[in-house]
Amino acid sequence: MREASFIKRNKDKWVKFENALLSNTPISPLELGDLYVEITDHLSYAQTFYPNSQTHIYLNQLASKSHQKIYKTKKESKGRFIKFYTHEFPAMFYQYLPQLGIAFLIFLVFSIIGAYSAATDAAFVRAILGDAYVNMTLANIEKGDPMAVYKQMQQMDMFLGITINNIRVALTAFSYGILLGVGTFYILMQNAIMLGSFQYFFYDQGLLWESARTIWVHGTIEISVIIVAGCAGIVLGNSLLFPGTYSRLTSLKRGVKAGLKILISTIPFFIIAGFLEGFVTRITDFPDFFNISIIIVSLGVIVFYYVIYPFQIHKKSN
């Protein structure tokens, strides 16, 4: 591309960015960061093709000014942690609700496939869950305590182990999005089939209600945020597949940044799910009302935070 054409195509963006830097109007670190990524992308291009030009000098100065302002803004910000969860993330996540819907549908469809496969093939459950787990659970059922698997470890050890494992699964679901979303699809499919076959196994033993009232105490949040992590992976994959008006590299940077924010949002929920599994799920003689209340409240919190609240934030900003 000729330098004149490069300038003509991007001049308005540069002027807008420069005006934003010089303006006294407060600008969020998120907005400055997005602008900075785009300007540095243009700078890299100019450095390659017009290394001794005034365009390269101008963009280099602009990038330096923006870096200083971003650093200064971040340094002065207070309560960033709280602001991220209460405003910044929900405001950003609104645009990714379609990807969340896709992740949910993938998980739902393959959960049904898992249950159907378990119903039509007697060996399927053992193939998915493993002989050791199935045999252990059958032995626990004979002893009259089908949920005894949740009582084998010490509470704190179970809490830490489950929380770390769930975060690992979420990180895998996100990072595999780099494989054009196919890796994320596989992780969602794998976990969904496992859940479907798992629930059918207990149904086949006449223990569907007993398993549901126990497992979903922690599973409501755990499964929900795995789906959210899948959403993060889809966002990452889409940034490569559909860069839009951005260069593919710029789009990828934006996708990684957005996906990481989605992933970070799940960490407190994984901690809560791990706590419930380590300390509450093991108490299988709680009355049904207690367990159902936890499940309903957990589902309500997830739906509100990831669906309703982003809508509310978006509506207020318009």
Secondary structure, DSSP 8 states (H G I E B T S, - for coil): --HHHHHHHHHHHHHHHHHHHH-SS---HHHHHHHHHHHHHHHHHHHHH-TTSHHHHHHHHHHHHHHHHHHHHHHH--SHHHHIIIIIHHHHHGGGHHHHHHHHHHHHHHHHHHHHHHHH-TTHHHHHH-HHHHHHHHHHHHTT-TTGGGGSS-HHHHHHHHHHHHHHHHHHHHHGGGTTTHHHHHHHHHHHHHHHHHHHHHHHTT-HHHHHHHHHHHHHHHHHHHHHHHHHHHHHHHHHH--TTS-HHHHHHHHHHHHHHHHHHHHHHHHHHHHIIIIITT-TTS-HHHHHHHHHHHHHHHHIIIIIHHHHHHHHH-
